Amino acid sequence: MVQIVFYLFILFTLGSALAVLLTKNVLYAAFFLLLTLLGVAGLFVLAGADFLAVSQIMIYVGGVLVLVIFGVMLTHKTDASKTDYTHPNVILTGHRSWLWALLIAGGIFSVLYTALVRGNFVLLNQGEKFDRSTVDTIGRQLMTEYLIPFEITGVLLLVALIGATTIAASSRTK
């Protein structure tokens, strides 16, 4: 049963990714990208990487994709005389060569396939289910082994946020 669900998620993810590539409407492409990212999150769940699945949904689906959709919906076309109201949000490119796309995609696929085939996956070799979830493991490591780098990263991000706010506020007053 798990294999059937796995193959359904693969078909769902690949189908929606193919729709992203083949659609000419940018807004539809963003919605198909949403489905692709949700399919990848489902594959993460099936792989036992629950932290990555939640991160995928929270960061990419919840944040980045919403910004892309708002960006597409709120952008204005500059030349009103060339506006085609029958096909909104369509961006056509003049370059239609499939050769470079196939060569690059084939190269990336061959590298990833080789890495997967030659990889030594420790959890798969154990044979039994592991007791802890990945969220528990990551949380324990962040609060014990990696506490100092975690705190330094937090302070660095806080300083960057304060700096960005200061720069934005000073540019508004001028």
C-alpha positions as CSV (number, residue, x, y, z in Angstrom):
1,M,0.0,0.0,0.0
2,V,2.8,2.4,0.8
3,Q,4.4,1.7,-2.6
4,I,1.1,2.6,-4.3
5,V,0.9,5.9,-2.5
6,F,4.6,6.5,-3.2
7,Y,4.0,6.0,-7.0
8,L,0.9,8.2,-6.9
9,F,2.9,11.0,-5.2
10,I,5.6,10.6,-7.9
11,L,3.0,10.8,-10.7
12,F,1.3,13.8,-9.0
13,T,4.6,15.6,-8.6
14,L,5.9,14.9,-12.0
15,G,2.6,15.7,-13.7
16,S,2.3,19.1,-11.9
17,A,6.0,19.8,-12.6
18,L,5.4,19.1,-16.3
19,A,2.4,21.4,-16.2
20,V,4.6,24.1,-14.8
21,L,6.9,23.7,-17.8
22,L,4.2,23.5,-20.5
23,T,1.7,26.2,-19.4
24,K,2.0,29.6,-20.9
25,N,0.1,31.4,-18.2
26,V,2.4,32.5,-15.4
27,L,-0.4,32.4,-12.7
28,Y,-1.3,28.8,-13.7
29,A,2.4,27.9,-13.6
30,A,2.5,29.3,-10.0
31,F,-0.5,27.2,-9.0
32,F,1.0,24.1,-10.6
33,L,4.3,24.9,-8.7
34,L,2.2,24.8,-5.5
35,L,1.0,21.3,-6.4
36,T,4.6,20.2,-7.2
37,L,5.9,21.5,-3.9
38,L,3.1,19.8,-2.0
39,G,3.9,16.5,-3.8
40,V,7.5,16.8,-2.8
41,A,6.4,17.4,0.8
42,G,4.4,14.2,0.5
43,L,7.4,12.3,-0.8
44,F,9.4,13.7,2.2
45,V,6.7,12.3,4.6
46,L,6.9,8.9,2.9
47,A,10.7,9.0,3.2
48,G,10.5,9.5,6.9
49,A,11.8,13.1,6.7
50,D,9.0,14.8,8.6
51,F,11.0,17.9,9.4
52,L,11.8,18.5,5.7
53,A,8.1,18.0,4.8
54,V,7.0,20.6,7.3
55,S,9.8,22.9,6.3
56,Q,8.8,22.5,2.6
57,I,5.3,23.4,3.3
58,M,6.0,26.3,5.7
59,I,8.9,27.9,3.8
60,Y,8.2,27.2,0.1
61,V,4.5,26.8,-0.1
62,G,3.6,29.2,2.7
63,G,6.1,31.9,2.0
64,V,7.9,31.9,-1.3
65,L,5.0,30.7,-3.5
66,V,2.6,33.2,-1.9
67,L,5.0,36.0,-2.8
68,V,5.3,34.7,-6.3
69,I,1.5,34.6,-6.8
70,F,1.1,38.1,-5.3
71,G,4.0,39.4,-7.5
72,V,2.3,38.0,-10.6
73,M,-1.1,39.3,-9.7
74,L,0.1,42.8,-8.6
75,T,2.5,43.5,-11.5
76,H,1.3,46.0,-14.1
77,K,2.0,45.8,-17.7
78,T,4.0,48.9,-18.9
79,D,2.7,49.1,-22.5
80,A,-1.1,49.3,-22.5
81,S,-1.4,49.3,-26.3
82,K,0.0,45.7,-26.5
83,T,-2.2,44.3,-23.7
84,D,-4.0,41.2,-24.7
85,Y,-7.0,40.8,-22.3
86,T,-7.9,37.4,-23.6
87,H,-4.7,35.9,-22.3
88,P,-3.7,37.6,-19.0
89,N,-0.4,37.0,-17.3
90,V,1.2,35.4,-20.4
91,I,4.9,35.7,-20.8
92,L,6.3,34.2,-24.0
93,T,9.9,33.8,-24.7
94,G,11.5,34.0,-28.1
95,H,13.9,31.1,-27.4
96,R,12.3,27.7,-28.2
97,S,15.3,25.4,-28.3
98,W,14.7,22.1,-26.4
99,L,18.2,20.9,-27.0
100,W,19.9,22.8,-24.2
101,A,17.1,22.1,-21.8
102,L,17.3,18.4,-22.5
103,L,21.1,18.3,-22.2
104,I,21.1,20.2,-18.9
105,A,18.2,18.1,-17.5
106,G,19.9,14.9,-18.6
107,G,23.2,15.9,-17.0
108,I,21.5,16.8,-13.7
109,F,19.5,13.5,-13.8
110,S,22.6,11.4,-14.4
111,V,24.5,13.0,-11.6
112,L,21.6,12.6,-9.1
113,Y,20.9,9.0,-10.2
114,T,24.6,8.1,-9.8
115,A,24.6,9.7,-6.3
116,L,21.5,7.8,-5.3
117,V,22.7,4.4,-6.7
118,R,26.2,4.7,-5.1
119,G,24.9,6.2,-1.8
120,N,25.2,4.3,1.5
121,F,21.9,4.9,3.3
122,V,22.4,3.9,6.9
123,L,18.7,4.0,7.9
124,L,17.7,1.7,5.0
125,N,20.4,-0.8,6.0
126,Q,19.1,-1.0,9.6
127,G,16.0,-2.7,8.6
128,E,14.0,-1.7,11.6
129,K,12.2,1.6,12.2
130,F,14.0,4.2,14.1
131,D,12.5,5.4,17.4
132,R,12.9,9.2,17.2
133,S,11.4,11.6,14.7
134,T,13.7,13.9,12.8
135,V,12.2,16.9,14.5
136,D,13.2,15.4,17.9
137,T,16.7,14.6,16.7
138,I,17.2,18.1,15.2
139,G,15.8,19.8,18.2
140,R,18.1,17.9,20.6
141,Q,21.1,18.6,18.5
142,L,20.3,22.3,18.2
143,M,20.0,22.6,22.0
144,T,23.0,20.5,22.9
145,E,25.8,20.1,20.3
146,Y,25.1,23.1,18.1
147,L,23.8,25.6,20.7
148,I,26.6,28.1,20.2
149,P,26.3,28.3,16.4
150,F,22.5,28.4,16.7
151,E,22.7,31.3,19.1
152,I,25.3,33.1,16.9
153,T,23.1,32.7,13.9
154,G,20.1,34.1,15.8
155,V,22.1,37.2,16.9
156,L,23.5,37.6,13.4
157,L,20.0,37.5,11.8
158,L,18.8,40.0,14.5
159,V,21.6,42.4,13.7
160,A,20.9,42.1,9.9
161,L,17.2,42.8,10.6
162,I,18.0,45.8,12.7
163,G,20.4,47.1,10.0
164,A,17.9,46.6,7.2
165,T,15.2,48.4,9.2
166,T,17.7,51.3,9.9
167,I,18.7,51.6,6.2
168,A,15.0,51.5,5.1
169,A,14.0,54.1,7.7
170,S,16.9,56.4,6.8
171,S,16.1,56.3,3.1
172,R,12.5,57.2,3.7
173,T,13.3,60.3,5.6
174,K,15.4,61.8,2.8
